Amino acid sequence: MADINSHDILKSTQIVIELALRKLGHQDSMIELLKEPMRVLTVRIPVRMDDGSTKVFTGYRSQHNDAVGPTKGGVRFHPGVSELEVKALSIWMSLKCGIADLPYGGGKGGVICDPRQMSFGELERLSRGYVRAVSQIVGPTKDIPAPDVMTNSQIMAWMMDEYSRIREFDSPGFITGKPLVLGGSKGRETATARGVVIMIEEALKLRSIDMLGAKIVIQGFGNAGSYLAKFMHEAGARVIGISDVNGALYNEEGLDIPYLLDRRDSFGNVTNLFPQTITNEQLLELECDVLVPAAIENQITETNAPNIRAQIVVEAANGPTTIEATQILTQRGILLVPDVLASAGGVIVSYFEWVQNNQGYYWDEEEVDKKLKVMMIRGFEQVYDIHKTRNVDMRLAAYMTGVRKMAEAVRYRGWV
């Protein structure tokens, strides 16, 4: 494994997929099929800008495997979007759906752009252009998009409206993460953070640490990170560190989370308002009970893993810990709750939204949260059980849990 650069998120994902399938007793043909998406579409999207010029954007949609059911996954608008990234993320979505036992395979999409530099009108035209470009391979029974990095319910609303125009009938089940008035689900916006909270609760129980007064460090203050900070503060934990792209804030006694939430901008930035900050690197190495990477990939590597001073690491972001770092943390006795388990709350409540759209019957938030908790705890228990009984690290245990259902569906269909 040493000759593979694990910072390449697709290769590192494929390494663990292969290990998981071999541990489950599958042959080379199954590994060959599941280590790559079944289809990846690259699109070019011309958008008329406010100054009258036309700018052409590149977008992607990756569909990993639809043996279990339609594919499902977010669309991100970000300057760093790449084909390699959306392919890896679509595989992770398959694993999340497998762990949660949802009737989906994984999908993922993205457009290379910077929404922070675009007007409202330009974003709308880009959102609609993306849907037109991928409309042949998406739909309520094919592939169901959702919000992701730098996309939100407004962008989902434009996308749903465009898809409904193309198909000439109202299609709320085409996309999730919509505004409530257009068929969105209660609890969807906070779902990822709620799921992470449930995972933190379960991990703290295993380590016999009381939530009241537990020291929490959160890297990232976007949608997941900010809601997580809010929920942890309300549960009586001490959030001693948070960060955004500009730096990090630290207070051993606990930060004033309501004040920070009130001051943050729409992209999750707040540290630029404070003269005294620490770096993101220093934040990760703070002594705490729970460290939550909720920002971007490859934050905990073989370089800083020996310096992590948390008892528990719960990955709210996608791919924040490399393979080598996972091994180091495991050897050091740190409990790692991997991304494909910890951040599954978003896709679980997206599934609830799709179900409600298909039924035309909508649930209250209490019912959504209750069902979410049952599914997250069941997933945690299954992964932890494999971790213990098969003597594998938590990431490999999660991959084994996540890929098992898909591999069975592939075999029953007679694909391999």
PyMOL commands that set and color helices and strands:
alter all, ss='L'
color gray80, all
select helices_A, chain A and resi 9-23+28-34+83-99+115-117+120-134+153-167+172-174+180-182+191-206+223-234+257-263+271-273+280-284+305-307+323-331+339-342+345-359+365-389+394-413
alter helices_A, ss='H'
color red, helices_A
select strands_A, chain A and resi 39-48+54-63+71-78+105-112+143-147+215-219+238-244+247-250+288-293+310-314+335-337
alter strands_A, ss='S'
color yellow, strands_A
deselect
rebuild
show_as cartoon
